[in-house]
Amino acid sequence: MPRRIDIEGAFHTAIKHAPDGRRTVTTEDFVKHLALANWNWSFKEANDWIESHVSTFKDISTSEGQARTFMLFNPNGGL
């Protein structure tokens, strides 16, 4: 049975850490980790959750569609 607390955990698990310190998460990875926690969401549902619950990531997608990429940013003046 899915638990709401697992949604945030799936998001944090889906974050990729680059050697230069950049942190990104893709909708595809987030949905994949949600499925492991028994949440079967569409890309749209995952994007809507990110947009409404995560204020420290911004959309850096280079193409249109629901398969998006979000990057951690510093809202106080830096990336």
Sequence and secondary structure as in RCSB ss.txt:
>XXXX:A:sequence
MPRRIDIEGAFHTAIKHAPDGRRTVTTEDFVKHLALANWNWSFKEANDWIESHVSTFKDISTSEGQARTFMLFNP
NGGL
>XXXX:A:secstr
   THHHHHHHHHH EE TTS EEEEHHHHHHHHHHTT    HHHHHHHHHHH SSEEE  SSSSS  EEEE BT
TTB 
